[in-house]
Amino acid sequence: MLTFKLGPCNDDIEGSRVIRAVLRHALCKKVFMLIDTTLREGDQRYGLYLSLEQKKVIVDGLHRLGLDELETGSVGRDEELETLIKYARQHHGSTKISLWSPCRIQELEYADSLDPDIISAALPVSDLHIEKRLGLDRCGALRLLERTLAGTDKLKAKLSLGLEDFSRADREFALRAALMARDLGVWRVRLSDTLGVMEPGELMEAVRPFREKLDISLAFHGHNDFGMATANALTALSCGVDYVDVSLLGIGERAGIARLEEVLTFLVYNKGHAGYDVQSLPELSTCVAGLAGVHINPDRAVLGRQLFHCESGLHADALYKSFDLFEPFEPHKMGMQRRISLGRKSGAGAVRGKLMEMGVNPDFVDLEGLVRDVRRAASIKGSPLDDEQVVSMLQGQAG
């Protein structure tokens, strides 16, 4: 059950106004970065095995998009990680390279030897993970963190610490761990909704104390188990988080994480962000979908090939009047085509618009009769009609 606090007091009302103003302003300019973790999350996807050459193709495509940071893999899982990092450095030196490492000094030192810009380690902060994975209590987890970070002062790369299962952790304890990490030299703290159990309102409240008390970079990593990842990623940015994790097609373990294509196009087309080449998204997405065995449904957000196909009479009539009434962005920007078809759902307005599109003056056509014929033919066919079928109907009327 979703509940919403409607505070009657003036302070609550004024606070809500301030929050709304901040949210409107926060996404108006690019003061944040996107961390693409397609390769690292791809390593965790069931049954997905990418070769080095395939990973290079993905790196090339992600660089063309203009992404800020690429998390290229995980220490200990990929024997070709060093080669991939060297390739990215040689061909795409402007893109920051990060990799994931267990939060142990030996692995962190090895990760540093691979010459990344950023090393991302992780510490569980929920009692469930601390007790069942680490076999420790909260104090023991903090001592482990302190011992590990105390030996990282010689690392060349910046160190990012992920707070795993942050969404199910005691918030005060998680904040304590974050502050300790900051004091021990961590450059960025990443809050992880490991099971995708948060919703935007809850996330806003959870992020607030971290943003207020941490004077270092803050990131968010949200899973999509309940379909909330993209909404939570954008909410995190609205709340002042500096970085959010995304992956192409949402690829990752289980239901994956926030989808790069959704977050990126929302920021570009809804918030006016420049610097990203979203027009290269379809080609790269098709490539990665083939490698990962992912089917892109025709009505999938952002990438579906039939997103701009319309049959509904009300919408078709409106589109003939002004395309921006029912289109979130221009289809050609994503390599798509607009298609307005007549069918069982078409009315007189849609049929009139189609006739004008075809160069036929509707005033010289039995419009009501044509509407009946279109609906009848589409019902028999079981799908919208091709323009050629409409032409045949017009010829039948003329005959």
ABEGO torsion letter per residue (X at the ends): XBBBBBBABAAAAAAAAAAAAAAAAAAABBABBBBBAAAAAAAABBGBBBBAAAAAAAAAAAAAAGBABBBAEBBGABAAAAAAAAAAAAABAABBBBBBBBBBAAAAAAAAAAGBABBBBBBBABAAAAAAAAGBBAAAAAAAAAAAAAAAAABABBBBBBBBGAAABBAAAAAAAAAAAAAAGBABBBBBBAAGABBAAAAAAAAAAAAAABABBBBBBBBAAAGAAAAAAAAAAAAGBABBBBBBGGBEBEAEBBBAAAAAAAAAAAAGBBGBBAAAAAAAAAAAAAAAGBBBBAABBGABAAAABBABAAAAAAAAABAAAABABBAAAAGBBBBBBBBAABBAAAAAAAAAAAGBBAAABBAAAAAAAAAAAAAAAGBBBBAAAAAAAAAAAAX
